[in-house]
Amino acid sequence: MRRADRLFHLVQLIRGRRLTTAAFLAQRLEVSERTVYRDVADLQLQGVPIEGEAGVGYRLGAGFELPPLMFTQNEAGALVAAARIAQSWVDPAMARDIENALGKILSVLPRTARVSAEAMALYAPAKGGIDDATRTRLQALRQAVQSRNKLRLAYRDAGDTASARTVRPLGCFYWGKVWTLSAWCELREDFRGFRVDRIETTDVLPERFRDEAGKTLADLLRKVCAETNVARLD
C-alpha cells in the first residue's frame, strides 16, 4: 500500500470509531505501531485534527471532512455481492434501503467499474431466504432495538412450550439459517436468545428502556466472550 493511501485509510479508520488505539490501526493497516505513531504525527502536522496520544487512543476532531470516496472496481463488485446476499436475509424495509443505497453507489461509478460490478456472477435467490412472516417480524424487532422500546413476546421454544416474555431487545443476530433476538428477559432476569421464527406474536410496548449496568448489549457480548459460547436459547 502506498503511504498516501495508508494515511487516507488511517484517517478513515479513526473517523469510523469513537476511540481508536494504535494497536488496532497497526493490525488493520498491517504495519508496526511505531509506524502508526509516525503517521499520526505527520497528519497532525499537516493540520488533520487527530486528538489523543500514544497508549490511550485517537479520535478525529469535530467538523473534519474528507473528500468523497471512489470505490475501486473490486470494491464495487464486493458491494454488489454483499447486497445481493443480504437482500434475501433481511426484512423488507432494509432490503429496499439496500437496493436504493446500491443504486446510488453504482450511479456515481465510472462506466467500466459500474458495468463490471453489475456483471458480478454471484447471486442469492430469494427462495433460499427467510419466510415472509419471519421477515416481517424481524423488521419490527430491529426497529424496537433502534427505538429502545420494550417488547411483549409470545414465544414457543424448541420443546413446544409456550411462554409470554417482556424483554429489552438488544440486537438481532443471524446464524447462517436463522435469526435470533438477543434480549434482557425480565421473566428470567438474565440474557436470553429467542429464535425469530419461534416468536408467535410481537407487541411493541410504549415503555422505553435505558442502559443499566449488567443489562446492556456490551454486557452480553462480554459474557459471551467470557463463556466462549453464545447466550443460550430458551
URHU-V15962 format. One record per pair of residues at least 24 apart in sequence whose C-alpha atoms are under 7 Angstrom apart, sorted by the first residue. I is the first residue (numbers start at 1). J is the second residue. Records with the same first field share a line. If there is no record, write none. Layout:
# URHU-V15962
I: J, J
This chain:
# URHU-V15962
7: 39
14: 58, 59, 60
15: 59, 60
18: 59
19: 57, 58, 59
20: 57, 58, 59
21: 56, 57, 58
22: 54, 57
73: 113, 117
76: 117
77: 117, 120
80: 117
81: 122
84: 123, 124
85: 123, 124
88: 124, 125, 126, 129
89: 129, 130
90: 135
91: 135, 136, 138, 139
92: 135, 136
134: 196, 197
138: 196
142: 172
144: 169
145: 169, 170, 171
148: 208, 209
149: 204, 205, 206, 207, 208, 209
150: 204, 205, 207, 208, 209
151: 202, 203, 204, 205
152: 202, 203, 204, 205
153: 199, 201, 202, 203
154: 199, 200, 201, 202
155: 198, 199, 200
156: 198, 199
157: 198, 234
170: 217
184: 215
191: 220, 231
192: 231, 232, 233, 234
193: 231, 232, 233, 234
194: 233, 234
